[in-house]
Amino acid sequence: NNPDALLVLLLVAAAYAVTRAIESASTRRSSTRWLLFAGLLVGTGFITKMMQAFLVVPAFGLAYLIAADTSLKRRVLQLLTAGAAMLVGSGWWVAIVSLWPASSRPYVGGSQHNSILSLVFGYNGLGRLTGHETGSVGINGVGAPSLLRLFSVKFGAQASWLLPAALLLLVTRLWLRRRAPRTDPRRAQLVIWGGWLLGTGLTFSLMSGITHPYYRVALAPAIGALI
């Protein structure tokens, strides 16, 4: 009954929406609609598993900023609009929980003061990176934070057996397409999936807070796409 599979589904759908936005960038309304859709999907991913959903955002934004066939000003404005959609998609639930009288709502589990903001930014937010989580169950025997953590006994069998090939193919393909036009769609895909893999993988490797081997399902789409 973990939310990770639903989170992955939403983020894959968001990656699809970003891809369609890049493809239709010369058509203003169409690309903006796809970016808004991507923002809403990532926002819903936040409701599913909070800040983990945002790990793919830099890759999505960078891909559109690099590859969209339109002016830089328009690309920036469209991404800001998508960011607003993402905040709306995630913020409405946070607002409802925060505004609902504490005496008549379920206790916000994981927080110490029945605060959804404390949960978002603390226990399920920065606390996962720093390890400063009151009530933490620790890192569950998955090894100390390091660049090789994904190859430990518990993690290796979960998602890492194809990781070296994915990274090698990413670097090789980026090098082969180094002279391609700015709007090259294949390089845009490498940025989307390579950024997803690097951002999520490094976070899982170096985070000091609560972590479980099954979190690595979030690496599967990026590894699969690159392979």
Secondary structure as a PSIPRED ss2 file (coil, helix, strand):
# PSIPRED VFORMAT (PSIPRED V4.0)

   1 N C   1.000  0.000  0.000
   2 N C   1.000  0.000  0.000
   3 P C   1.000  0.000  0.000
   4 D H   0.000  1.000  0.000
   5 A H   0.000  1.000  0.000
   6 L H   0.000  1.000  0.000
   7 L H   0.000  1.000  0.000
   8 V H   0.000  1.000  0.000
   9 L H   0.000  1.000  0.000
  10 L H   0.000  1.000  0.000
  11 L H   0.000  1.000  0.000
  12 V H   0.000  1.000  0.000
  13 A H   0.000  1.000  0.000
  14 A H   0.000  1.000  0.000
  15 A H   0.000  1.000  0.000
  16 Y H   0.000  1.000  0.000
  17 A H   0.000  1.000  0.000
  18 V H   0.000  1.000  0.000
  19 T H   0.000  1.000  0.000
  20 R H   0.000  1.000  0.000
  21 A H   0.000  1.000  0.000
  22 I H   0.000  1.000  0.000
  23 E H   0.000  1.000  0.000
  24 S C   1.000  0.000  0.000
  25 A C   1.000  0.000  0.000
  26 S C   1.000  0.000  0.000
  27 T C   1.000  0.000  0.000
  28 R H   0.000  1.000  0.000
  29 R H   0.000  1.000  0.000
  30 S H   0.000  1.000  0.000
  31 S H   0.000  1.000  0.000
  32 T H   0.000  1.000  0.000
  33 R H   0.000  1.000  0.000
  34 W H   0.000  1.000  0.000
  35 L H   0.000  1.000  0.000
  36 L H   0.000  1.000  0.000
  37 F H   0.000  1.000  0.000
  38 A H   0.000  1.000  0.000
  39 G H   0.000  1.000  0.000
  40 L H   0.000  1.000  0.000
  41 L H   0.000  1.000  0.000
  42 V H   0.000  1.000  0.000
  43 G H   0.000  1.000  0.000
  44 T H   0.000  1.000  0.000
  45 G H   0.000  1.000  0.000
  46 F H   0.000  1.000  0.000
  47 I H   0.000  1.000  0.000
  48 T H   0.000  1.000  0.000
  49 K H   0.000  1.000  0.000
  50 M H   0.000  1.000  0.000
  51 M H   0.000  1.000  0.000
  52 Q H   0.000  1.000  0.000
  53 A H   0.000  1.000  0.000
  54 F H   0.000  1.000  0.000
  55 L H   0.000  1.000  0.000
  56 V H   0.000  1.000  0.000
  57 V H   0.000  1.000  0.000
  58 P H   0.000  1.000  0.000
  59 A H   0.000  1.000  0.000
  60 F H   0.000  1.000  0.000
  61 G H   0.000  1.000  0.000
  62 L H   0.000  1.000  0.000
  63 A H   0.000  1.000  0.000
  64 Y H   0.000  1.000  0.000
  65 L H   0.000  1.000  0.000
  66 I H   0.000  1.000  0.000
  67 A H   0.000  1.000  0.000
  68 A C   1.000  0.000  0.000
  69 D C   1.000  0.000  0.000
  70 T C   1.000  0.000  0.000
  71 S C   1.000  0.000  0.000
  72 L H   0.000  1.000  0.000
  73 K H   0.000  1.000  0.000
  74 R H   0.000  1.000  0.000
  75 R H   0.000  1.000  0.000
  76 V H   0.000  1.000  0.000
  77 L H   0.000  1.000  0.000
  78 Q H   0.000  1.000  0.000
  79 L H   0.000  1.000  0.000
  80 L H   0.000  1.000  0.000
  81 T H   0.000  1.000  0.000
  82 A H   0.000  1.000  0.000
  83 G H   0.000  1.000  0.000
  84 A H   0.000  1.000  0.000
  85 A H   0.000  1.000  0.000
  86 M H   0.000  1.000  0.000
  87 L H   0.000  1.000  0.000
  88 V H   0.000  1.000  0.000
  89 G H   0.000  1.000  0.000
  90 S H   0.000  1.000  0.000
  91 G H   0.000  1.000  0.000
  92 W H   0.000  1.000  0.000
  93 W H   0.000  1.000  0.000
  94 V H   0.000  1.000  0.000
  95 A H   0.000  1.000  0.000
  96 I H   0.000  1.000  0.000
  97 V H   0.000  1.000  0.000
  98 S H   0.000  1.000  0.000
  99 L H   0.000  1.000  0.000
 100 W C   1.000  0.000  0.000
 101 P C   1.000  0.000  0.000
 102 A H   0.000  1.000  0.000
 103 S H   0.000  1.000  0.000
 104 S H   0.000  1.000  0.000
 105 R C   1.000  0.000  0.000
 106 P C   1.000  0.000  0.000
 107 Y C   1.000  0.000  0.000
 108 V C   1.000  0.000  0.000
 109 G C   1.000  0.000  0.000
 110 G C   1.000  0.000  0.000
 111 S C   1.000  0.000  0.000
 112 Q C   1.000  0.000  0.000
 113 H C   1.000  0.000  0.000
 114 N C   1.000  0.000  0.000
 115 S C   1.000  0.000  0.000
 116 I H   0.000  1.000  0.000
 117 L H   0.000  1.000  0.000
 118 S H   0.000  1.000  0.000
 119 L H   0.000  1.000  0.000
 120 V H   0.000  1.000  0.000
 121 F H   0.000  1.000  0.000
 122 G H   0.000  1.000  0.000
 123 Y H   0.000  1.000  0.000
 124 N H   0.000  1.000  0.000
 125 G H   0.000  1.000  0.000
 126 L H   0.000  1.000  0.000
 127 G H   0.000  1.000  0.000
 128 R H   0.000  1.000  0.000
 129 L H   0.000  1.000  0.000
 130 T H   0.000  1.000  0.000
 131 G C   1.000  0.000  0.000
 132 H C   1.000  0.000  0.000
 133 E C   1.000  0.000  0.000
 134 T C   1.000  0.000  0.000
 135 G C   1.000  0.000  0.000
 136 S C   1.000  0.000  0.000
 137 V C   1.000  0.000  0.000
 138 G C   1.000  0.000  0.000
 139 I C   1.000  0.000  0.000
 140 N C   1.000  0.000  0.000
 141 G C   1.000  0.000  0.000
 142 V C   1.000  0.000  0.000
 143 G C   1.000  0.000  0.000
 144 A C   1.000  0.000  0.000
 145 P C   1.000  0.000  0.000
 146 S C   1.000  0.000  0.000
 147 L C   1.000  0.000  0.000
 148 L C   1.000  0.000  0.000
 149 R H   0.000  1.000  0.000
 150 L H   0.000  1.000  0.000
 151 F H   0.000  1.000  0.000
 152 S C   1.000  0.000  0.000
 153 V H   0.000  1.000  0.000
 154 K H   0.000  1.000  0.000
 155 F H   0.000  1.000  0.000
 156 G H   0.000  1.000  0.000
 157 A H   0.000  1.000  0.000
 158 Q H   0.000  1.000  0.000
 159 A H   0.000  1.000  0.000
 160 S H   0.000  1.000  0.000
 161 W C   1.000  0.000  0.000
 162 L C   1.000  0.000  0.000
 163 L H   0.000  1.000  0.000
 164 P H   0.000  1.000  0.000
 165 A H   0.000  1.000  0.000
 166 A H   0.000  1.000  0.000
 167 L H   0.000  1.000  0.000
 168 L H   0.000  1.000  0.000
 169 L H   0.000  1.000  0.000
 170 L H   0.000  1.000  0.000
 171 V H   0.000  1.000  0.000
 172 T H   0.000  1.000  0.000
 173 R H   0.000  1.000  0.000
 174 L H   0.000  1.000  0.000
 175 W H   0.000  1.000  0.000
 176 L H   0.000  1.000  0.000
 177 R C   1.000  0.000  0.000
 178 R C   1.000  0.000  0.000
 179 R C   1.000  0.000  0.000
 180 A C   1.000  0.000  0.000
 181 P C   1.000  0.000  0.000
 182 R C   1.000  0.000  0.000
 183 T C   1.000  0.000  0.000
 184 D C   1.000  0.000  0.000
 185 P H   0.000  1.000  0.000
 186 R H   0.000  1.000  0.000
 187 R H   0.000  1.000  0.000
 188 A H   0.000  1.000  0.000
 189 Q H   0.000  1.000  0.000
 190 L H   0.000  1.000  0.000
 191 V H   0.000  1.000  0.000
 192 I H   0.000  1.000  0.000
 193 W H   0.000  1.000  0.000
 194 G H   0.000  1.000  0.000
 195 G H   0.000  1.000  0.000
 196 W H   0.000  1.000  0.000
 197 L H   0.000  1.000  0.000
 198 L H   0.000  1.000  0.000
 199 G H   0.000  1.000  0.000
 200 T H   0.000  1.000  0.000
 201 G H   0.000  1.000  0.000
 202 L H   0.000  1.000  0.000
 203 T H   0.000  1.000  0.000
 204 F H   0.000  1.000  0.000
 205 S H   0.000  1.000  0.000
 206 L H   0.000  1.000  0.000
 207 M C   1.000  0.000  0.000
 208 S C   1.000  0.000  0.000
 209 G C   1.000  0.000  0.000
 210 I C   1.000  0.000  0.000
 211 T C   1.000  0.000  0.000
 212 H C   1.000  0.000  0.000
 213 P H   0.000  1.000  0.000
 214 Y H   0.000  1.000  0.000
 215 Y H   0.000  1.000  0.000
 216 R H   0.000  1.000  0.000
 217 V H   0.000  1.000  0.000
 218 A H   0.000  1.000  0.000
 219 L H   0.000  1.000  0.000
 220 A H   0.000  1.000  0.000
 221 P H   0.000  1.000  0.000
 222 A H   0.000  1.000  0.000
 223 I H   0.000  1.000  0.000
 224 G H   0.000  1.000  0.000
 225 A H   0.000  1.000  0.000
 226 L H   0.000  1.000  0.000
 227 I C   1.000  0.000  0.000
